[in-house]
Amino acid sequence: MSQLAERIAQFRKMAADDPDNELGHFRLGQLLAEDGQHAEAAQSFERTLELSPEFSKAFQLLGESLIAAGQKGKAVEVLTRGHTVADERGDRLPKEAIGKLLTGLGAPVPKPAASATADDGPDTGFRCQRPGCMEGKRAKPLPAPPIPDEIGVRIQQSICSACWNLWFKDLSIKVINELRLDLSSEFGQSEYDRQMREFLGFEDEPSR
């Protein structure tokens, strides 16, 4: 079994064992797309969006998978909706990528929406940058970097406490258990860091 096939099997099991694990479905979709299994990848991204309907990156990848699977009409519908979500959330990179995909399909790119009525609750003034964060203006920053290094500072500056707690107290444990990671090994720590960056949206962050 190739390394990619092995990782697909790992995340397929994670998604099956915990159907509400958005990270499991999202990573499975990415790996399936990498393997050219675009129709099944689309199903994984659709499930991701059922669990996290504001996950703008998932809209982008779902659109790409639908295009690759020959479902261009559905791709336009998904990408148009995703562009609106990314615009409302301020997710610049997914918004730009989705716009390019729509242009490539010959579809109109939605115009920036007027400022929408803010969601209920007091405005903390902090905006979480994780694609898929559900906190909106209620997002609260962490009081201090959760990790004593540069990525910890970045987390404090751009990730809300709710998203960090979701990763640290729930999803990270599932990742360690499902992937059987040995954090004392270089590979185990590297894989853990990569999964964390994927969840937080730090795709440009190098491994520690």
N, C-alpha and C positions, 0 to 999 in steps of 0.2 A: 504494500500500500504506500502511495506517495505521501509526502508530508502534507500536501494540500488536502488530499483525500482523508487523511487522518484528522486534520483540523476540522474539516467539514463534519466528519462523524462525531467529533467531540461536541461541536456546537449544535448539531442536530439533536444529540442526546440532551444537552442543556435546555434547548427550546422545548423538547418533548417532556422532560421532567418538570419544567417550570414554565407553563404556557404564558404566564404573565411577566416573564423576564424580558423586558424590551431589549436589553443588551444582547441576550442570547439570540433573539430573532434578527437583530440588526447585524451582528457579526456573521451569523449564518448567511444572511443575504449577501454580504460583501464577499464572502468566500465562494458562494455558489456563482456569483457574477464573475469572479476571477477565474472560475473553472469553466465558464461558458454556459452554465445552466441558468439562463436568464429568466425563463418562465417560472422556475421554482424560486429563484432569487426574488422575483417580483412578489411572490406570495409571502415571503419572509418580510419584505419591506412593508407590505400591506398590513401584516400583523403588527409590525412595529408602530405603524401610524394609528392602528386601533388603540394601542396602549398609550401612545404619546402623540396625540394629534397635532402638536405644534413642533414636531421634530423636523425642521426644515431640511436638514441634510438627507433624511430618509425620503422626502419627496423627490429630491434631486436624483438619488440613486434608484428609486422606483421608476422614475421617468426614463432614466438611462436603460434600465433593464427591459422596460416595455418597448422602447425603441429597438433594442437589440433582438427582442422576441417578435418584432414585426407588428406590434400593436400601437401604431403611431397615433391613432385617434384617441385611444385611452391615455396615451402618454401626454398628449396636449391637455386633456382634461386635468390630469394629475399635476402636471407642471404648472398650469395656470393657477390652480388652487395653492400649490406650494409656493409660488412666487408671492402671492398675497400674504401667506403666513410668514414668509421670510421678511417681507417688507414691514409687516406690522410688528414683528419681533426685533427688527434691526439686525437680522443675520445677513451681513453684507456678502460674504463669500458664497453661501448657497444661493442667495438671490441673484448674484451675477452669473453663476454657473447655470441656473435655471433659465435666466433670460437668454443666454447663448443657445441653450437647447431649444427653446421655443423659436428663436430666430432661425435656427437650422431646420426646423420643421415647417417654416413658413407661417407660423402662427403669431398673432399679436402678443406683445409683451404688456401685461397690465400696467397701467399708470400707477405711480405711487398714490396710496390711499391718503385721504385727508386724515388728520389726527382723530383717532377714534376715541370714544368715551372711555376713560380709564376704568379698569375693573374695580369692583368694590374693595374697600379696605384702605387703610392709610398708606400713603406713598412714602416709602423709605428713602427714595432718592437713589437707590442702588439698582442696577440692571444686570441680571445674570446673563452671561454670554454663552451658557451651554445650550446648544440646539436641543429643543425639546423641554426646556424648563417650563414648568407650569405656574411658577410663582408670580410672574408679572411684576407689577409695582410693589407687591408685598415682599419681594425678595430681600433677604437680609444678608449682609456680608459676614464672613467669618471674623471673629475678633482678632485672630492671629493666623499666620501661615500654618497650615496643618502638617506640613513637611518642612524640615529645616534646610531648604535649599532653594534654588531659583524657581523651580516649578511650584514649590509651596507658596512662594510670594505671588506667582502668577495666579494660582488658585484663589488666594485671598483677594486679589484685585478684581477677578473676573467671574468667580463662581459663587453662587449663594450658598448659605449654610444648609438649606434643604437638599440641594443637589449633591453637595459633598457628603451629607449624612446618608443619603440614599446609596451613594457609591460605597462609602466606608463601612456602614453598618449592615448593608444588605447585599448589594451586587458583588462587592469585592470578595465576600465570603463564598458566594456561589461560584465565582470564577475560580478561586483557589481550589474549592472542593471538586467542581466538575472537571477542571483541567488537571487536577492533581498536581498543582504547582508546588515545588519545593523552593520556598523563598530564600533558602540559604545558598541556593545554586545561582550561578550567573544567568542561566537560561530562565529559571523560574522567576527571578526578579525582573528580568528584561520583559518577559511575557506579561507579568503582572502590570508593569509600567505601561506597556503598550495598550493593554485593555483599559487601563485607567484613562490614558490620553484619548482613546477612542470615545469613551463615554463622555468625557468632559469637552470634547470637541477640539482638543489640542493636537491636531493632525500634523502640525509643523514642529512639534516639540521633540527634540532628540531624546534618545534613551539616556537615563542617568548612568 
